[in-house]
Amino acid sequence: MKKIYKIDVDCPMCAEKMESAAKNTEGVADAAVNFMTLKMSVEFDEGADPRDVMKSVCKNCKRADRDCEIYV
């Protein structure tokens, strides 16, 4: 399953950090952050609950860039 989320991030480098943090989250098969459109695309592992996984993605992204936001 793939979902797209609106995000708020200050710069392309921060967007890169968010993408890396999301990709390294358990339950995420793939993730991509587009700084220009301020959107994050997340593909979830089969059987993963997107709501639970996104809680972890948000925590990991905050560790990478404390000023970022993901609108879940």
Helices and strands as residue ranges (DSSP letters): E 2-8, H 12-23, E 28-34, E 39-44, H 50-64, E 69-71
